[in-house]
Amino acid sequence: MNRPGALCLRLRRGPVRLLFAHPRDERGSSAVETLIMATAAMSLVLIVVASGRYVDGSAQANDAAYAAARAASLETAPGPGYAAGRQAAMRSLAARGKSCQNLQVSFAGTNFNPGGDLTAEVTCTVNLLDTGALGRQLGLQPHRSFTERAVVPIETYRIAGDNP
């Protein structure tokens, strides 16, 4: 018997009946799938952007710390050395873009004598407010502060003080 309804009659017995009794309507399912995939793709893009900013912010703070320490170590007195270090850190961040802001430079723990070590500590903040509500839902902090330290030796055979 090859009646069109014969297969349906046989399948209507038992648990298989629920799967084949009434075919499901799949209209609109591609729109839902597209919405889910678009949300997942946007989340992934935001995570990549935030990760890039974190890495770039840390690298900028590190570069600024080294530039500050090196510029300060080339001066012969602490006052002009610290001023030159701060200027070098600001120039370093200005050349790299705006990822790292709110610059703070510290020379605590520095031995500014010949043969000593000059320590520069740079703190700056990365702003992630433009990731918006989706960034907050993903757990991204709106502001992330980075602190990096660089130590540079001061030359042993140099003229110390204000008189060269």
N, C-alpha and C positions, 0 to 999 in steps of 0.2 A: 504494500500500500504506500503509494507515494503521494499521499495527500499532504498539502502544505501544513495543516494543523496537526498531523500525526506526531511530529517530533515534539511539538509543544505539549501534546497530551502525555507523552511518555516522560518528559522531563518535569512535569508538574507533580510527580510523586516524590515525596521525601524532601530533604533540605535544599536540593538543587532548584526547587521550584521558586525560591525567593530571588535567585540570580537571573533566571530567564523568564519569569512570568510577565514582567513589565520592563521593557527596555528603558534604561535611564536616559534622561535628556541631558546632553553635555553642552548645551549652548551656554556661552558666557564663561566657560572654564578657562579658556585661553586668556581672557582678560584678567582673571584672578591670578593665573600663573605669571603673567607679565608683571602684575603689580608686586607680587612676592619677589620675583627676580630683580625688579628695578630697585626695590627697597634694600635687598641684599647687596646689590652692586653699589648703591650709594653709600651704604655702611662701609663697605670695603674701601671705597675711594677715600672716605673721611679718615679711616684708620691709617691709610697710606700717607695722606697729607699730614696728619698729626704726628705720625712716626718720623716723617721727613723733617718736620719743624723741630721736634725734640732733638734729633741727631744734629741738625744744623745749628740749633741754639747752643748745644753743648760744645760743638766744634768752634763756634764763634767766641764763646767765653774762654775756651782754651787758647785760641789764637790771640785774643786780647790780653790774657794774662801773660803769655810769653812776650808779646810786644811791649807791655808795660814793664816787665822785669828787665828786659834787654835794654830798653831806652833809659831806664833809671840807673842801670849799672854803668852806663857810659859816662854819666855825669860825675863830677868830683866831690860834690857835697850833697847831703841828704835833701835839703829843701828844693834845689833845682832838679835833683834826680826824681823826687816824687812827682813834681809838676810835669816833668818830661814823660814820666811813666803814665800819668793820667791822660795826657794829650795823645800818647801813642795808642793807648787802649781805645780812646774815642775815635781816632782815625781808623783803627783796625775794624771796629764795628761799623763805622760809616761806609767803609769800602765794601763790606760784605752784605749790606742790605738791612732790612728792618726786622729780621726775625728776633733778635735779641735787643731788648730795650731796658730802661731803668738801670743804667750802668753804675756800679759802685766798685771802687778800686781801693784796696787796702794794702799797706806795706808793713803790717804787724809782724814782729819776729825777725826783722831785718838787721843784720850786722853790717853797717855801711863802712866798715874799715877795710883796708887792703887785705885781701885773702879771705874776707868774709863772704857770706851768702846773702843775696837779695831775694826776698820772697814777695811775690805779688799775688794777691788774691782778688779775683774779679767775680762779681755776682751780677747777673742780669736775668731778665724775665722774658719768657716766650709767651705771646698772647694767642690763645686759641678760641677767642670768643666768636669768630666768624664760622666755626663749625656748627653753631646754632643748637636747636633743640635736639637734633639727632646726635650731635656730639655729646650732649649731656646725658642722653639715654644710653649711649655706649660707654659712659663712665669717664669721659675725657675731662680733665681739669681745665677750667678756663684760663688759668695762669700757671705756668711752671717756672720755678726759679732754679737757675743753674749756678753753681759756684765751682770755679776752677782755680788751681794754684800752679804757679810756675816758680822755680828756684833757679837763679842764675848766679854763678860765682863772680865775685868782684876780683879784678886783676890784683895780683900780689905786688907787682912793681908798677905802681902808678902814684901820681902826686895826689895826696889827700888834702881836703880842705878847699877853700875858695881861691887860693893862689896857685895858678898852674905852674 
